[in-house]
Amino acid sequence: MNFRDTEQEAAFRKEVRAFLEKEMPGGFGKASGPAAKQDDAVRRGVDRFGVSKEWTKKLAAKGWTAPAWPKEYGGAGMTVMEQFIFNEEMATARAPRTGGIGTGFAGPTVITYGTDEQKSELLPGIVSGEDIWCQGFSEPESGSDLASLKTSAVRDGDDYVINGQKIWTTGAQFAKRMILLARTDPDAPKHKGISYFLLDMKSPGVDVRPLVNMAGTQGFSEVFFEDVRVPAKDLLGEENRGWYVATTTLDFERSSIGTSIAQQNQLEDLIVYVKDRSDGSLNPTVKLELAERSIEAETARLLSYRVITLQNRGQVPNHEASAVKLYASELNQRVATTALKCVGLYGQLDRNSEEPESAAHRYAPSRGRFMRSYLNAVSSTIAGGTSEINRGVMATRGLGLPRG
Ligand SMILES: Cc1cc2nc3c(=O)[nH]c(=O)nc-3n(C[C@H](O)[C@H](O)[C@H](O)COP(=O)(O)OP(=O)(O)OC[C@H]3O[C@@H](n4cnc5c(N)ncnc54)[C@H](O)[C@@H]3O)c2cc1C
């Protein structure tokens, strides 16, 4: 097996590296220490978008906010392999990420199913980074069984009227638009009565209530809809065919690669941390665990190569993408657990920006980053499809086992 870049790929990698070296915003990158400043910026929230705006502009000028998109829509028209190289270099350099749901899967779905009017109205704001998008799919009673969703959309003149509730909507409090699934035909079989809308979050009747997660951050929200009017022009695809549009969105969501590099970075930081503080001895169990995690991080990398190779050949990864997601998310939790073992009881401390002189602030290892990673890792085996659902996909579609 040959994992080396072709001449063309090596030249592209060099171009990305040179760009990152020159243009990376201050406070980011390996030289700044183990991503601690990046964590600070993200936690401050406001700065996250402040940094992103300037950085996003630079990336957008090269079409690199949406590397996979066709050039006519402001992307860079990269091949699958170029995207992978680009993501790999961005992650390795610890460059701040841009885009998210907009460039990752809302925009690509609009490109696939949108009218010319929808594309020209919505895509420029995504590519420029001005418009943040969120995904209103899950509901309190409909997560894994998404097609059972109950939020309703009833046609009334030139509008649809939306009533119901979404939950776990990442970034809803910042979003300008939502990709929204709602039931337009309650009498049809569950997959056949759903429509897909591109909702303006400023519409009257939309109520966003942020939820605080166990790491203390407001990552996602509950979103309530009370008689929200959505113009019919904001229906994506055909009425009652929204489920099939949504599966395209989910395919784009599942095929986004990059986590394995993030894990290798985290492990690298941890090893640096342990070496820096070691007085020549280390708990032997922890030492062996670190060796185990490093083998697993390499396995995760190779699994993601498999998905990329399939995509590069024009095939659509299916159970292979589930395997990557499952393995990477569970590894995320194992790495975080090992990290806490390395830092011991100090791992309970978080640095406190309001009280920089406090003992907690001073003694929190890596400014509390390992502890926060541990808390955040819990949800990684739930978000974007739970481990049980992914194992089910692998068992039935991958191994051909019966469904029942
Ligand atoms: C951090 C985070 C961010 C998220 N962001 C978004 C977002 O932006 N937009 C959005 O729409 N949603 C989002 N979600 C929601 C996410 O998609 C759902 O949480 C997920 O699909 C699981 O659904 P659920 O929480 O309703 O759990 P349920 O589906 O109720 O599952 C409960 C348990 O039952 C198991 N289970 C369910 N069905 C089966 C089955 N058939 N076989 C075996 N076991 C089963 C599950 O694995 C799980 O352990 C986010 C979730 C998290 C954690």
The ligand as a Gaussian input file, in Angstrom:
#p B3LYP/6-31G(d) Opt

LIG

0 1
 C      -23.205000      17.237000      21.023000
 C      -24.436000      16.958000      20.213000
 C      -24.761000      17.804000      19.155000
 C      -25.914000      17.556000      18.414000
 N      -26.245000      18.444000      17.408000
 C      -27.391000      18.266000      16.709000
 C      -27.797000      19.217000      15.709000
 O      -27.133000      20.234000      15.459000
 N      -28.964000      19.008000      15.076000
 C      -29.740000      17.917000      15.305000
 O      -30.770000      17.781000      14.657000
 N      -29.395000      17.003000      16.262000
 C      -28.235000      17.160000      16.955000
 N      -27.906000      16.238000      17.933000
 C      -28.810000      15.148000      18.234000
 C      -28.314000      13.783000      17.824000
 O      -28.430000      13.597000      16.426000
 C      -29.149000      12.752000      18.609000
 O      -28.843000      12.938000      19.981000
 C      -28.851000      11.336000      18.203000
 O      -29.302000      11.090000      16.891000
 C      -29.514000      10.327000      19.159000
 O      -30.842000      10.600000      19.331000
 P      -31.494000      10.742000      20.796000
 O      -30.644000      11.660000      21.595000
 O      -32.924000      11.094000      20.612000
 O      -31.373000       9.307000      21.438000
 P      -32.338000       8.062000      21.175000
 O      -32.514000       7.870000      19.712000
 O      -33.559000       8.213000      22.000000
 O      -31.461000       6.880000      21.733000
 C      -31.393000       6.554000      23.131000
 C      -30.538000       5.294000      23.261000
 O      -31.175000       4.191000      22.580000
 C      -30.305000       3.622000      21.613000
 N      -31.060000       3.228000      20.421000
 C      -31.999000       3.951000      19.767000
 N      -32.457000       3.262000      18.690000
 C      -31.773000       2.100000      18.660000
 C      -31.782000       0.977000      17.778000
 N      -32.585000       0.932000      16.714000
 N      -30.931000      -0.043000      18.051000
 C      -30.097000      -0.010000      19.128000
 N      -30.062000       1.034000      20.004000
 C      -30.888000       2.075000      19.773000
 C      -29.341000       4.746000      21.255000
 O      -28.112000       4.238000      20.749000
 C      -29.156000       5.427000      22.609000
 O      -28.223000       4.756000      23.384000
 C      -26.741000      16.451000      18.697000
 C      -26.406000      15.596000      19.748000
 C      -25.287000      15.844000      20.512000
 C      -24.968000      14.902000      21.634000

